[in-house]
Amino acid sequence: MRITGVEIANYRGFAGDSFRLALDQGENGAGKSSLYNILKDFLHAATNKHVNIEQRRNRDNLAGEPVVRITTKTTPTTEWTQAARGQDANNWRTLDDGKGFLDYRALLRFYNTAQDRDGRIDLFRLLVEGMLANHRMEVPGNPTFLAEWRWIEQQPKYRLYANEKQDLKVRVDRFNAAFQLAATALAARATELLHDFDPEMGIEFACDRNGDFTWNPKRLTVPRFVAQAPRPALAPITDYHEVFNEAKLSAMAICLFFAALETCPIEGLRLLVLDDALIGLDMGN
């Protein structure tokens, strides 16, 4: 999908009555990151009725009405205001499910993911809440991985009957199996992309622990997917954040992100938006 025009008034970093933006380039401080976040908000509002345009209105102009209008090559101008939510339509909701937004903050999350005592990096949260969040499970109802995991996380709050406990166990086991397959496919495609950057680089996910649920005591065990960089004839690197430079770390994160977009089985238009995501790839710095 190609966006051909954006008009913004009194929203985020744009305080004036109306800004028509050329989607090209700009100096630091010109508003590129604000535009990135505005597009993200616009799509998020298509699938989340709680997203209100007033939540991010420009703080320096409280009198003017916040407005966002987006025009694409295939759709007429769609308007988002306090009174109108033009993106509340199936085509925009599908686009939100398959959107690709990557900025330097997402790269930092990959760099700074928590480690265990052995220095290994667990990417389960980053996968289920980000890269694989909108991938759908091939089970009845076709829930996304994020929706299914959110449902599982809520169960410790409830008192369940025996049949409900059995259903929970089935769903946890089903989630574990499906997530393992999706993570393996993601790593394989990311490795193919990484080879264009460095033929000797790759990435794997080792399922160190499956999700589980126990009743006495009542406890949910969160899956752990350890990320590692395989090496021919050598032990894989599990503390890659200590070994690789910024360019290689950026390449790993970007290739995982692109692989997640490619393997997400969503039909229809797709949108890719990048903000300062490629600046770390220069091996000369």
MIDOSE-1310 file (N, C-alpha, C; in nm, 2 decimals, decimal comma, always signed):
residues 285
mrit	+0,08/-0,12/+0,00/+0,00/+0,00/+0,00/+0,09/+0,12/+0,00; +0,05/+0,22/-0,08/+0,13/+0,34/-0,09/+0,05/+0,46/-0,04; +0,10/+0,53/+0,06/+0,03/+0,65/+0,11/+0,07/+0,77/+0,02; -0,02/+0,84/-0,03/+0,01/+0,95/-0,12/-0,01/+1,09/-0,06
gvei	-0,07/+1,10/+0,05/-0,09/+1,23/+0,12/-0,13/+1,22/+0,26; -0,08/+1,31/+0,35/-0,12/+1,31/+0,49/-0,15/+1,46/+0,52; -0,26/+1,48/+0,59/-0,29/+1,62/+0,64/-0,32/+1,61/+0,79; -0,25/+1,69/+0,87/-0,26/+1,68/+1,01/-0,29/+1,82/+1,07
anyr	-0,37/+1,83/+1,17/-0,40/+1,95/+1,24/-0,40/+1,93/+1,39; -0,32/+2,00/+1,46/-0,33/+2,00/+1,61/-0,32/+1,86/+1,67; -0,23/+1,78/+1,62/-0,21/+1,64/+1,67/-0,06/+1,61/+1,68; -0,03/+1,55/+1,80/+0,11/+1,52/+1,83/+0,20/+1,65/+1,81
gfag	+0,30/+1,64/+1,73/+0,40/+1,75/+1,72/+0,36/+1,86/+1,62; +0,24/+1,85/+1,57/+0,19/+1,95/+1,47/+0,09/+2,03/+1,53; +0,12/+2,16/+1,56/+0,04/+2,25/+1,63/-0,05/+2,34/+1,55; -0,02/+2,35/+1,42/-0,09/+2,45/+1,34/-0,23/+2,39/+1,29
dsfr	-0,30/+2,48/+1,22/-0,43/+2,44/+1,17/-0,43/+2,33/+1,07; -0,33/+2,33/+0,99/-0,33/+2,22/+0,88/-0,18/+2,21/+0,83; -0,13/+2,09/+0,82/+0,00/+2,06/+0,76/-0,03/+1,95/+0,65; +0,01/+1,98/+0,53/+0,01/+1,88/+0,43/+0,15/+1,84/+0,41
lald	+0,17/+1,71/+0,42/+0,31/+1,65/+0,43/+0,34/+1,58/+0,30; +0,47/+1,60/+0,25/+0,52/+1,52/+0,14/+0,60/+1,41/+0,21; +0,56/+1,28/+0,17/+0,62/+1,17/+0,24/+0,76/+1,14/+0,17; +0,86/+1,22/+0,21/+0,99/+1,20/+0,15/+1,10/+1,20/+0,25
qgen	+1,15/+1,31/+0,29/+1,26/+1,32/+0,39/+1,25/+1,45/+0,46; +1,34/+1,46/+0,56/+1,34/+1,58/+0,64/+1,46/+1,58/+0,74; +1,50/+1,70/+0,78/+1,61/+1,71/+0,88/+1,56/+1,66/+1,01; +1,65/+1,64/+1,11/+1,62/+1,61/+1,24/+1,53/+1,72/+1,30
gagk	+1,42/+1,69/+1,36/+1,33/+1,78/+1,42/+1,22/+1,83/+1,32; +1,22/+1,78/+1,20/+1,12/+1,82/+1,10/+0,99/+1,75/+1,12; +0,98/+1,65/+1,20/+0,85/+1,59/+1,23/+0,84/+1,45/+1,17; +0,95/+1,38/+1,13/+0,94/+1,25/+1,08/+0,89/+1,15/+1,18
ssly	+0,94/+1,16/+1,30/+0,90/+1,06/+1,41/+0,76/+1,09/+1,45; +0,71/+1,22/+1,45/+0,57/+1,25/+1,48/+0,48/+1,19/+1,37; +0,52/+1,20/+1,25/+0,45/+1,14/+1,14/+0,44/+0,98/+1,16; +0,55/+0,92/+1,19/+0,56/+0,78/+1,22/+0,45/+0,74/+1,32
nilk	+0,45/+0,81/+1,43/+0,36/+0,78/+1,54/+0,21/+0,81/+1,51; +0,19/+0,92/+1,42/+0,06/+0,95/+1,38/+0,00/+0,84/+1,30; +0,08/+0,79/+1,20/+0,03/+0,68/+1,12/+0,00/+0,55/+1,21; +0,09/+0,53/+1,30/+0,06/+0,42/+1,39/-0,06/+0,43/+1,47
dflh	-0,09/+0,56/+1,53/-0,21/+0,58/+1,60/-0,33/+0,57/+1,51; -0,32/+0,62/+1,39/-0,44/+0,61/+1,30/-0,48/+0,47/+1,27; -0,38/+0,38/+1,25/-0,42/+0,24/+1,23/-0,47/+0,17/+1,35; -0,40/+0,20/+1,47/-0,44/+0,14/+1,59/-0,59/+0,17/+1,63
aatn	-0,63/+0,30/+1,59/-0,77/+0,34/+1,62/-0,87/+0,26/+1,53; -0,82/+0,19/+1,43/-0,91/+0,11/+1,34/-0,95/-0,01/+1,41; -0,87/-0,06/+1,51/-0,90/-0,19/+1,57/-0,92/-0,18/+1,72; -0,90/-0,06/+1,78/-0,92/-0,04/+1,92/-1,01/+0,09/+1,94
khvn	-1,13/+0,06/+1,98/-1,23/+0,17/+2,00/-1,19/+0,26/+2,11; -1,10/+0,22/+2,20/-1,06/+0,31/+2,31/-0,95/+0,41/+2,28; -0,90/+0,40/+2,16/-0,80/+0,50/+2,11/-0,88/+0,62/+2,07; -0,85/+0,73/+2,13/-0,92/+0,86/+2,11/-0,83/+0,96/+2,06
ieqr	-0,86/+1,03/+1,95/-0,77/+1,13/+1,90/-0,73/+1,24/+2,00; -0,82/+1,27/+2,09/-0,79/+1,37/+2,19/-0,67/+1,33/+2,29; -0,64/+1,20/+2,29/-0,54/+1,15/+2,38/-0,40/+1,20/+2,34; -0,38/+1,23/+2,21/-0,25/+1,28/+2,16/-0,26/+1,41/+2,09
rnrd	-0,37/+1,49/+2,13/-0,38/+1,62/+2,07/-0,25/+1,70/+2,10; -0,22/+1,80/+2,02/-0,10/+1,88/+2,04/-0,12/+1,96/+2,17; -0,03/+1,96/+2,26/-0,04/+2,02/+2,39/-0,03/+2,17/+2,39; +0,02/+2,23/+2,28/+0,04/+2,37/+2,27/-0,07/+2,44/+2,20
nlag	-0,17/+2,37/+2,15/-0,28/+2,43/+2,08/-0,41/+2,36/+2,13; -0,46/+2,40/+2,24/-0,58/+2,34/+2,30/-0,71/+2,38/+2,24; -0,71/+2,49/+2,16/-0,83/+2,54/+2,10/-0,87/+2,47/+1,97; -0,77/+2,44/+1,89/-0,80/+2,38/+1,76/-0,84/+2,23/+1,77
epvv	-0,92/+2,19/+1,68/-0,96/+2,05/+1,67/-0,85/+1,96/+1,61; -0,82/+1,85/+1,68/-0,72/+1,76/+1,61/-0,78/+1,68/+1,50; -0,71/+1,68/+1,39/-0,76/+1,61/+1,27/-0,64/+1,54/+1,20; -0,67/+1,42/+1,15/-0,57/+1,35/+1,07/-0,65/+1,30/+0,94
ritt	-0,59/+1,33/+0,83/-0,65/+1,28/+0,70/-0,54/+1,21/+0,62; -0,57/+1,09/+0,57/-0,48/+1,01/+0,50/-0,54/+0,97/+0,37; -0,46/+0,99/+0,26/-0,50/+0,95/+0,13/-0,40/+0,84/+0,07; -0,45/+0,74/+0,01/-0,36/+0,63/-0,04/-0,39/+0,62/-0,19
kttp	-0,31/+0,54/-0,25/-0,32/+0,53/-0,40/-0,45/+0,45/-0,44; -0,50/+0,38/-0,34/-0,62/+0,29/-0,38/-0,75/+0,34/-0,30; -0,73/+0,43/-0,21/-0,85/+0,47/-0,13/-0,86/+0,62/-0,13; -0,99/+0,67/-0,12/-1,00/+0,82/-0,10/-0,95/+0,86/+0,03
ttew	-0,96/+0,99/+0,05/-0,91/+1,05/+0,18/-1,00/+1,00/+0,30; -0,93/+0,95/+0,40/-1,00/+0,90/+0,52/-0,97/+0,99/+0,63; -1,07/+1,03/+0,71/-1,06/+1,14/+0,81/-1,08/+1,08/+0,95; -0,99/+1,12/+1,04/-1,00/+1,09/+1,18/-1,01/+1,21/+1,26
tqaa	-1,13/+1,23/+1,33/-1,15/+1,35/+1,42/-1,22/+1,29/+1,54; -1,25/+1,38/+1,63/-1,33/+1,34/+1,75/-1,47/+1,29/+1,71; -1,52/+1,35/+1,61/-1,66/+1,31/+1,57/-1,66/+1,20/+1,46; -1,55/+1,18/+1,39/-1,55/+1,09/+1,27/-1,43/+0,99/+1,29
rgqd	-1,46/+0,87/+1,26/-1,35/+0,77/+1,27/-1,36/+0,69/+1,13; -1,31/+0,75/+1,03/-1,32/+0,70/+0,90/-1,25/+0,56/+0,88; -1,15/+0,54/+0,96/-1,07/+0,42/+0,95/-1,14/+0,30/+1,02; -1,26/+0,32/+1,07/-1,34/+0,21/+1,13/-1,40/+0,13/+1,01
annw	-1,32/+0,06/+0,94/-1,37/-0,02/+0,83/-1,28/-0,14/+0,81; -1,33/-0,24/+0,75/-1,26/-0,37/+0,74/-1,12/-0,36/+0,67; -1,11/-0,27/+0,56/-0,98/-0,26/+0,50/-0,88/-0,20/+0,59; -0,91/-0,10/+0,67/-0,82/-0,04/+0,76/-0,79/-0,14/+0,88
rtld	-0,88/-0,21/+0,92/-0,86/-0,31/+1,03/-0,76/-0,42/+0,98; -0,78/-0,47/+0,86/-0,69/-0,57/+0,81/-0,55/-0,51/+0,79; -0,54/-0,39/+0,75/-0,41/-0,32/+0,74/-0,34/-0,31/+0,87; -0,42/-0,28/+0,98/-0,36/-0,27/+1,11/-0,31/-0,40/+1,16
dgkg	-0,38/-0,51/+1,13/-0,33/-0,64/+1,16/-0,19/-0,68/+1,10; -0,17/-0,63/+0,98/-0,05/-0,67/+0,90/+0,05/-0,56/+0,89; +0,03/-0,45/+0,97/+0,12/-0,34/+0,96/+0,26/-0,37/+1,00; +0,36/-0,29/+0,95/+0,50/-0,31/+0,99/+0,55/-0,17/+1,03
fldy	+0,57/-0,15/+1,16/+0,63/-0,03/+1,21/+0,76/-0,06/+1,29; +0,87/-0,01/+1,24/+0,99/-0,03/+1,31/+1,07/+0,10/+1,33; +1,11/+0,12/+1,45/+1,19/+0,24/+1,48/+1,31/+0,20/+1,57; +1,39/+0,30/+1,60/+1,51/+0,27/+1,68/+1,47/+0,22/+1,82
rall	+1,35/+0,26/+1,87/+1,31/+0,21/+2,01/+1,29/+0,06/+2,00; +1,23/+0,01/+1,89/+1,21/-0,14/+1,88/+1,35/-0,21/+1,87; +1,44/-0,15/+1,80/+1,58/-0,21/+1,80/+1,64/-0,21/+1,94; +1,62/-0,10/+2,01/+1,68/-0,10/+2,15/+1,62/-0,21/+2,23
rfyn	+1,49/-0,24/+2,21/+1,43/-0,35/+2,29/+1,49/-0,48/+2,26; +1,53/-0,50/+2,14/+1,60/-0,62/+2,10/+1,74/-0,63/+2,16; +1,81/-0,51/+2,16/+1,94/-0,51/+2,22/+1,94/-0,53/+2,37; +1,84/-0,48/+2,44/+1,84/-0,47/+2,58/+1,75/-0,57/+2,65
taqd	+1,71/-0,67/+2,58/+1,62/-0,77/+2,64/+1,69/-0,84/+2,76; +1,61/-0,87/+2,86/+1,67/-0,92/+2,99/+1,74/-1,06/+2,96; +1,84/-1,08/+3,04/+1,92/-1,20/+3,03/+1,90/-1,29/+3,16; +1,92/-1,42/+3,15/+1,92/-1,50/+3,27/+2,06/-1,50/+3,33
rdgr	+2,08/-1,58/+3,43/+2,21/-1,58/+3,50/+2,32/-1,63/+3,42; +2,29/-1,70/+3,31/+2,40/-1,75/+3,22/+2,42/-1,65/+3,10; +2,36/-1,54/+3,10/+2,38/-1,44/+2,99/+2,29/-1,47/+2,87; +2,20/-1,57/+2,88/+2,12/-1,61/+2,76/+2,00/-1,51/+2,75
idlf	+1,96/-1,48/+2,63/+1,86/-1,38/+2,61/+1,72/-1,45/+2,57; +1,62/-1,42/+2,65/+1,49/-1,47/+2,63/+1,40/-1,37/+2,55; +1,36/-1,41/+2,43/+1,29/-1,32/+2,34/+1,14/-1,36/+2,34; +1,09/-1,44/+2,43/+0,95/-1,48/+2,42/+0,86/-1,36/+2,42
rllv	+0,87/-1,26/+2,52/+0,79/-1,15/+2,52/+0,79/-1,06/+2,40; +0,91/-1,04/+2,35/+0,93/-0,97/+2,22/+0,86/-1,03/+2,11; +0,87/-1,17/+2,10/+0,80/-1,24/+1,99/+0,65/-1,24/+2,01; +0,60/-1,27/+2,12/+0,45/-1,28/+2,14/+0,38/-1,15/+2,14
egml	+0,45/-1,04/+2,19/+0,39/-0,91/+2,19/+0,42/-0,83/+2,07; +0,52/-0,87/+1,99/+0,56/-0,79/+1,88/+0,56/-0,87/+1,75; +0,67/-0,94/+1,72/+0,70/-0,99/+1,59/+0,60/-1,10/+1,55; +0,55/-1,18/+1,64/+0,45/-1,28/+1,61/+0,31/-1,25/+1,66
anhr	+0,29/-1,13/+1,71/+0,16/-1,10/+1,78/+0,04/-1,12/+1,69; +0,05/-1,08/+1,56/-0,07/-1,09/+1,48/-0,07/-1,22/+1,39; +0,03/-1,31/+1,41/+0,02/-1,43/+1,34/-0,09/-1,52/+1,40; -0,16/-1,58/+1,32/-0,28/-1,66/+1,36/-0,25/-1,81/+1,38
mevp	-0,30/-1,87/+1,48/-0,28/-2,01/+1,51/-0,38/-2,09/+1,42; -0,34/-2,20/+1,36/-0,42/-2,28/+1,28/-0,50/-2,38/+1,36; -0,59/-2,32/+1,44/-0,68/-2,39/+1,53/-0,82/-2,33/+1,52; -0,92/-2,40/+1,57/-1,06/-2,34/+1,56/-1,06/-2,19/+1,61
gnpt	-1,12/-2,11/+1,53/-1,13/-1,97/+1,57/-1,01/-1,88/+1,52; -0,90/-1,95/+1,49/-0,78/-1,88/+1,44/-0,74/-1,76/+1,52; -0,73/-1,77/+1,65/-0,68/-1,66/+1,73/-0,54/-1,62/+1,70; -0,50/-1,50/+1,72/-0,36/-1,46/+1,71/-0,29/-1,51/+1,83
flae	-0,15/-1,52/+1,82/-0,07/-1,57/+1,93/-0,09/-1,47/+2,05; -0,09/-1,34/+2,02/-0,10/-1,25/+2,14/-0,24/-1,27/+2,21; -0,35/-1,28/+2,13/-0,48/-1,29/+2,19/-0,49/-1,42/+2,27; -0,43/-1,53/+2,22/-0,44/-1,66/+2,29/-0,36/-1,65/+2,42
wrwi	-0,24/-1,59/+2,41/-0,16/-1,58/+2,53/-0,22/-1,49/+2,63; -0,28/-1,38/+2,59/-0,35/-1,29/+2,69/-0,46/-1,37/+2,76; -0,53/-1,45/+2,68/-0,64/-1,53/+2,75/-0,58/-1,63/+2,85; -0,47/-1,70/+2,81/-0,41/-1,79/+2,91/-0,36/-1,72/+3,03
eqqp	-0,30/-1,60/+3,01/-0,25/-1,53/+3,13/-0,36/-1,49/+3,23; -0,48/-1,47/+3,18/-0,59/-1,43/+3,27/-0,65/-1,54/+3,35; -0,62/-1,67/+3,32/-0,69/-1,78/+3,38/-0,65/-1,80/+3,53; -0,53/-1,76/+3,58/-0,50/-1,78/+3,72/-0,59/-1,69/+3,81
kyrl	-0,66/-1,59/+3,75/-0,74/-1,51/+3,83/-0,88/-1,57/+3,87; -0,91/-1,68/+3,79/-1,04/-1,74/+3,81/-1,04/-1,87/+3,88; -1,15/-1,91/+3,94/-1,17/-2,04/+3,99/-1,24/-2,13/+3,88; -1,16/-2,23/+3,84/-1,21/-2,31/+3,73/-1,26/-2,45/+3,77
yane	-1,36/-2,50/+3,70/-1,41/-2,63/+3,72/-1,32/-2,73/+3,65; -1,34/-2,86/+3,68/-1,25/-2,96/+3,62/-1,24/-2,96/+3,47; -1,36/-2,94/+3,41/-1,36/-2,94/+3,26/-1,29/-2,82/+3,21; -1,30/-2,70/+3,28/-1,23/-2,58/+3,24/-1,08/-2,59/+3,25
kqdl	-1,04/-2,66/+3,36/-0,90/-2,69/+3,37/-0,84/-2,77/+3,26; -0,92/-2,87/+3,22/-0,88/-2,96/+3,11/-0,87/-2,88/+2,98; -0,97/-2,79/+2,96/-0,97/-2,71/+2,84/-0,85/-2,61/+2,84; -0,81/-2,56/+2,96/-0,69/-2,47/+2,97/-0,57/-2,55/+2,93
kvrv	-0,55/-2,67/+2,98/-0,44/-2,75/+2,95/-0,42/-2,78/+2,80; -0,54/-2,81/+2,74/-0,54/-2,83/+2,59/-0,49/-2,71/+2,52; -0,54/-2,59/+2,56/-0,51/-2,47/+2,49/-0,36/-2,43/+2,52; -0,31/-2,45/+2,64/-0,17/-2,42/+2,66/-0,08/-2,51/+2,58
drfn	-0,11/-2,64/+2,57/-0,03/-2,73/+2,49/-0,04/-2,70/+2,35; -0,15/-2,66/+2,30/-0,17/-2,62/+2,16/-0,10/-2,49/+2,13; -0,10/-2,40/+2,22/-0,02/-2,28/+2,21/+0,13/-2,31/+2,20; +0,18/-2,39/+2,29/+0,32/-2,43/+2,29/+0,37/-2,48/+2,15
aafq	+0,29/-2,58/+2,10/+0,32/-2,64/+1,97/+0,32/-2,55/+1,86; +0,21/-2,46/+1,85/+0,20/-2,37/+1,74/+0,31/-2,26/+1,74; +0,34/-2,21/+1,86/+0,44/-2,11/+1,88/+0,58/-2,16/+1,84; +0,61/-2,28/+1,88/+0,73/-2,34/+1,84/+0,75/-2,34/+1,69
laat	+0,65/-2,38/+1,62/+0,66/-2,39/+1,47/+0,67/-2,25/+1,42; +0,60/-2,15/+1,47/+0,61/-2,02/+1,41/+0,74/-1,96/+1,44; +0,80/-1,98/+1,56/+0,93/-1,92/+1,59/+1,04/-1,99/+1,51; +1,03/-2,12/+1,48/+1,13/-2,18/+1,40/+1,12/-2,13/+1,26
alaa	+1,00/-2,11/+1,20/+0,99/-2,06/+1,07/+1,04/-1,91/+1,06; +1,02/-1,84/+1,17/+1,06/-1,70/+1,17/+1,22/-1,69/+1,17; +1,28/-1,78/+1,25/+1,43/-1,78/+1,26/+1,49/-1,82/+1,12; +1,42/-1,92/+1,06/+1,48/-1,97/+0,93/+1,47/-1,86/+0,83
rate	+1,36/-1,79/+0,82/+1,35/-1,68/+0,72/+1,44/-1,57/+0,75; +1,45/-1,53/+0,88/+1,54/-1,43/+0,92/+1,69/-1,46/+0,89; +1,73/-1,59/+0,90/+1,86/-1,63/+0,87/+1,89/-1,61/+0,72; +1,79/-1,65/+0,64/+1,80/-1,63/+0,49/+1,83/-1,48/+0,46
llhd	+1,76/-1,39/+0,52/+1,77/-1,25/+0,50/+1,91/-1,20/+0,56; +1,95/-1,25/+0,67/+2,08/-1,22/+0,73/+2,20/-1,25/+0,64; +2,18/-1,36/+0,56/+2,29/-1,40/+0,47/+2,32/-1,30/+0,37; +2,23/-1,21/+0,33/+2,26/-1,10/+0,24/+2,35/-1,00/+0,31
fdpe	+2,34/-0,99/+0,44/+2,43/-0,89/+0,51/+2,56/-0,96/+0,55; +2,56/-1,08/+0,60/+2,68/-1,15/+0,63/+2,65/-1,30/+0,62; +2,71/-1,37/+0,52/+2,68/-1,51/+0,50/+2,71/-1,60/+0,61; +2,79/-1,55/+0,71/+2,82/-1,64/+0,83/+2,73/-1,61/+0,95
mgie	+2,63/-1,52/+0,93/+2,54/-1,49/+1,05/+2,41/-1,57/+1,03; +2,35/-1,60/+1,15/+2,22/-1,66/+1,15/+2,16/-1,64/+1,29; +2,04/-1,69/+1,30/+1,97/-1,68/+1,43/+1,88/-1,80/+1,45; +1,88/-1,85/+1,58/+1,79/-1,97/+1,61/+1,72/-1,93/+1,74
facd	+1,61/-2,00/+1,76/+1,54/-2,00/+1,89/+1,54/-2,14/+1,95; +1,59/-2,15/+2,07/+1,58/-2,27/+2,15/+1,48/-2,26/+2,25; +1,37/-2,35/+2,25/+1,27/-2,34/+2,34/+1,32/-2,40/+2,47; +1,36/-2,32/+2,56/+1,42/-2,36/+2,69/+1,31/-2,41/+2,79
rngd	+1,19/-2,36/+2,77/+1,08/-2,39/+2,86/+0,95/-2,37/+2,80; +0,86/-2,46/+2,80/+0,72/-2,45/+2,75/+0,63/-2,38/+2,85; +0,53/-2,32/+2,80/+0,43/-2,27/+2,89/+0,36/-2,38/+2,97; +0,32/-2,35/+3,09/+0,25/-2,46/+3,17/+0,17/-2,39/+3,28
ftwn	+0,08/-2,47/+3,34/-0,01/-2,42/+3,44/-0,03/-2,52/+3,55; +0,00/-2,49/+3,67/-0,02/-2,58/+3,79/-0,12/-2,52/+3,88; -0,18/-2,61/+3,96/-0,29/-2,57/+4,04/-0,26/-2,56/+4,19; -0,16/-2,64/+4,24/-0,13/-2,64/+4,38/+0,03/-2,63/+4,39
pkrl	+0,08/-2,51/+4,40/+0,00/-2,38/+4,40/-0,04/-2,34/+4,26; -0,13/-2,24/+4,25/-0,18/-2,19/+4,12/-0,07/-2,10/+4,06; -0,01/-2,15/+3,95/+0,10/-2,07/+3,89/+0,10/-2,10/+3,74; +0,13/-1,99/+3,67/+0,15/-1,99/+3,52/+0,29/-1,99/+3,49
tvpr	+0,35/-2,08/+3,42/+0,49/-2,08/+3,38/+0,49/-2,02/+3,24; +0,57/-1,91/+3,22/+0,58/-1,84/+3,10/+0,69/-1,91/+3,01; +0,66/-1,94/+2,88/+0,76/-2,00/+2,80/+0,89/-1,92/+2,79; +1,00/-1,98/+2,76/+1,12/-1,91/+2,74/+1,18/-1,96/+2,61
fvaq	+1,21/-1,86/+2,52/+1,27/-1,89/+2,40/+1,40/-1,82/+2,39; +1,51/-1,89/+2,40/+1,64/-1,84/+2,41/+1,69/-1,81/+2,26; +1,74/-1,69/+2,24/+1,79/-1,66/+2,11/+1,94/-1,69/+2,11; +1,99/-1,74/+2,00/+2,13/-1,77/+1,98/+2,17/-1,76/+1,84
aprp	+2,30/-1,73/+1,82/+2,36/-1,72/+1,68/+2,44/-1,84/+1,66; +2,40/-1,93/+1,56/+2,47/-2,05/+1,54/+2,60/-2,02/+1,46; +2,70/-2,11/+1,49/+2,83/-2,10/+1,42/+2,87/-2,24/+1,37; +2,91/-2,25/+1,24/+2,96/-2,38/+1,20/+3,07/-2,44/+1,28
alap	+3,05/-2,56/+1,33/+3,16/-2,64/+1,40/+3,19/-2,57/+1,53; +3,12/-2,47/+1,58/+3,14/-2,41/+1,71/+3,01/-2,40/+1,78; +3,03/-2,38/+1,91/+2,91/-2,36/+2,00/+2,84/-2,23/+1,96; +2,70/-2,23/+1,96/+2,63/-2,11/+1,93/+2,66/-2,00/+2,03
itdy	+2,64/-1,87/+1,98/+2,66/-1,76/+2,07/+2,53/-1,72/+2,13; +2,52/-1,73/+2,26/+2,39/-1,70/+2,33/+2,40/-1,56/+2,39; +2,51/-1,50/+2,41/+2,52/-1,36/+2,46/+2,56/-1,27/+2,35; +2,49/-1,27/+2,24/+2,52/-1,20/+2,12/+2,53/-1,05/+2,14
hevf	+2,46/-1,00/+2,24/+2,47/-0,85/+2,27/+2,60/-0,81/+2,32; +2,68/-0,91/+2,37/+2,82/-0,88/+2,42/+2,92/-0,90/+2,31; +2,88/-0,98/+2,21/+2,98/-1,02/+2,11/+2,97/-0,94/+1,98; +2,85/-0,91/+1,93/+2,83/-0,84/+1,80/+2,84/-0,69/+1,82
neak	+2,88/-0,62/+1,71/+2,88/-0,48/+1,72/+2,74/-0,43/+1,68; +2,72/-0,30/+1,68/+2,59/-0,24/+1,66/+2,53/-0,27/+1,52; +2,62/-0,28/+1,42/+2,57/-0,31/+1,29/+2,51/-0,45/+1,28; +2,58/-0,55/+1,34/+2,53/-0,69/+1,34/+2,41/-0,71/+1,42
lsam	+2,40/-0,64/+1,54/+2,28/-0,64/+1,62/+2,16/-0,58/+1,54; +2,19/-0,47/+1,48/+2,08/-0,41/+1,40/+2,03/-0,50/+1,29; +2,13/-0,56/+1,22/+2,09/-0,66/+1,11/+2,01/-0,77/+1,16; +2,04/-0,83/+1,28/+1,96/-0,94/+1,34/+1,82/-0,89/+1,37
aicl	+1,81/-0,77/+1,43/+1,67/-0,72/+1,47/+1,59/-0,69/+1,34; +1,65/-0,63/+1,25/+1,58/-0,59/+1,13/+1,53/-0,71/+1,05; +1,62/-0,81/+1,03/+1,59/-0,93/+0,96/+1,48/-1,01/+1,03; +1,48/-1,01/+1,16/+1,37/-1,08/+1,23/+1,24/-1,00/+1,21
ffaa	+1,24/-0,87/+1,21/+1,12/-0,79/+1,19/+1,07/-0,81/+1,05; +1,15/-0,81/+0,95/+1,11/-0,83/+0,81/+1,06/-0,97/+0,79; +1,12/-1,07/+0,85/+1,08/-1,21/+0,84/+0,94/-1,22/+0,90; +0,92/-1,16/+1,01/+0,79/-1,17/+1,08/+0,68/-1,11/+0,99
letc	+0,71/-1,00/+0,92/+0,61/-0,94/+0,82/+0,58/-1,04/+0,71; +0,69/-1,10/+0,66/+0,68/-1,19/+0,54/+0,60/-1,31/+0,58; +0,62/-1,37/+0,70/+0,55/-1,49/+0,73/+0,42/-1,47/+0,80; +0,38/-1,35/+0,82/+0,24/-1,33/+0,87/+0,14/-1,35/+0,77
pieg	+0,05/-1,45/+0,78/-0,04/-1,49/+0,67/-0,17/-1,40/+0,67; -0,15/-1,27/+0,63/-0,26/-1,18/+0,62/-0,27/-1,14/+0,48; -0,39/-1,15/+0,43/-0,42/-1,12/+0,29/-0,46/-0,97/+0,28; -0,43/-0,91/+0,16/-0,47/-0,77/+0,14/-0,35/-0,68/+0,14
lrll	-0,38/-0,55/+0,15/-0,28/-0,45/+0,15/-0,19/-0,46/+0,28; -0,07/-0,42/+0,26/+0,03/-0,41/+0,38/+0,09/-0,28/+0,38; +0,14/-0,24/+0,49/+0,21/-0,11/+0,51/+0,33/-0,12/+0,59; +0,44/-0,07/+0,54/+0,57/-0,07/+0,61/+0,61/+0,07/+0,63
vldd	+0,64/+0,10/+0,76/+0,69/+0,24/+0,80/+0,81/+0,22/+0,89; +0,92/+0,29/+0,85/+1,05/+0,28/+0,92/+1,09/+0,42/+0,97; +1,14/+0,43/+1,09/+1,19/+0,56/+1,14/+1,33/+0,53/+1,21; +1,43/+0,58/+1,14/+1,57/+0,57/+1,19/+1,60/+0,42/+1,22
alig	+1,55/+0,33/+1,15/+1,57/+0,19/+1,18/+1,70/+0,13/+1,11; +1,75/+0,20/+1,00/+1,86/+0,15/+0,92/+1,99/+0,22/+0,95; +1,99/+0,32/+1,04/+2,12/+0,39/+1,06/+2,23/+0,31/+1,12; +2,19/+0,21/+1,20/+2,30/+0,13/+1,26/+2,36/+0,02/+1,18
ldmg	+2,32/+0,01/+1,05/+2,38/-0,10/+0,97/+2,52/-0,07/+0,91; +2,57/+0,05/+0,92/+2,69/+0,08/+0,86/+2,81/+0,02/+0,94; +2,87/-0,08/+0,87/+2,99/-0,15/+0,94/+3,11/-0,06/+0,95; +3,11/+0,05/+0,88/+3,22/+0,14/+0,89/+3,22/+0,23/+1,01
n	+3,11/+0,24/+1,09/+3,10/+0,32/+1,20/+3,15/+0,25/+1,33
